[in-house]
């Protein structure tokens, strides 16, 4: 994605809580333009977020970028969008191959996953990425590694893996009783099916969210197990989280409390 035209406006919209189309078409409502200006200032001056446009990548290029930012900015979190094959990547693997042969896509994607995991150890970083799913994604009962497109080995190296998709009509029907009990709350428009959580307590669960796609702000709604039950064994002990926010240097009589449902 182009940075200035596609990525930056998303960040401004999220930070300022202003719909992206208001920014792109200059249709600001009262106070919105000032908030966007402040968001841009904060992102540029204090954000410590660095964006790189690498449409045709190979692993050597990725490592060089990660190493540069680690040395210059002490980067600790990397978000790579996303694992897929490129001409440069295929050429890189073909050149390294001892036996000159056609390199299969699944082999390349598996090696990319392995190498990215190696980068996390070598540079002491957290690395998040994604990949595409196959045509079987419409099967609501199969939201796991079996629908990963290209190579199922991609999930082998991940510490935490999930599939994020809009809920199907069948899924919405299965949680109808939950929605009726939550009258007044927004209906979920995204469900994250967690199928791998290495070292974590909760696995094989579904996280139901409402995403405001105008600002990309996400609201946690509730969690069920894979049988769409709120009180299943997979979600026992998973309670509401309350976050206290205190700004450095400013004393609050009562910390701001954010409820995450």
Beta strands, then each sheet from edge to edge (+ up, - down):
strand 1: 77-80
strand 2: 126-129
strand 3: 160-165
strand 4: 190-197
strand 5: 205-212
strand 6: 217-225
strand 7: 241-245
strand 8: 256-260
sheet 1: 1+ 2+
sheet 2: 3+ 4- 5+ 6-
sheet 3: 7+ 8-
end
